[in-house]
Amino acid sequence: MRRTTISLTAAARQRMREFLDRSPGMVGIRFGVKRTGCSGFGYHVDLASGIDPAEKLIELDGIPMVVDRQSLPLVDGTVIDFQRQGLNASFVFHNPNATGSCGCGESFTVG
């Protein structure tokens, strides 16, 4: 089975560590995609309190990431960053599988 690669920038790793440190009962960060928006898929990042059998636990630089198996091929190769712009702060995803995105940037398509 091919290994899925997801990577974190230092800023994303630090932000995720902050979330996990404030929530000691959580097993990791849940990351994946869901059908949404005008282009097809949107990313979701949340705290994971457990791991479902349909999910896989991936350790990234000391950050436990819980990814559902259906999302794995769509996020393979993704670099997750965390950026602050003025009063706004958010995770930013650099996904080589995305072939397009909607005008608002909330969703993406794959080819």
VENKA-V943865 format. One record per backbone hydrogen bond with DSSP energy under -1.0 kcal/mol. NH is the residue of the N-H (numbers start at 1). CO is the residue of the C=O. E is the energy in kcal/mol with one decimal. If there is no record, write none. Layout:
# VENKA-V943865
nh/co/e
NH/CO/E
NH/CO/E
This chain:
# VENKA-V943865
nh/co/e
7/78/-2.5
9/80/-2.4
13/9/-2.6
14/10/-2.3
15/11/-2.2
16/12/-2.6
17/13/-2.3
18/14/-2.1
19/15/-2.0
20/16/-2.5
21/17/-2.7
22/18/-1.7
26/23/-2.0
27/48/-2.6
28/48/-1.2
29/64/-2.9
30/46/-3.4
31/66/-2.6
32/44/-1.7
34/42/-2.3
36/40/-1.6
40/36/-1.2
41/108/-2.2
42/34/-2.6
44/32/-2.4
46/30/-2.1
48/28/-3.0
55/52/-2.2
56/67/-3.0
58/65/-3.3
60/63/-2.9
63/60/-2.1
65/58/-3.5
66/29/-3.0
67/56/-2.8
69/54/-2.8
71/68/-1.2
72/68/-1.1
75/71/-1.6
77/5/-4.2
78/75/-2.4
79/94/-2.2
80/7/-3.1
81/92/-3.2
83/90/-2.7
85/88/-3.0
88/85/-2.1
90/83/-2.3
92/81/-2.8
94/79/-2.6
98/95/-1.3
99/109/-2.5
100/109/-1.0
102/107/-1.7
105/102/-1.1
108/41/-2.6
109/100/-2.6
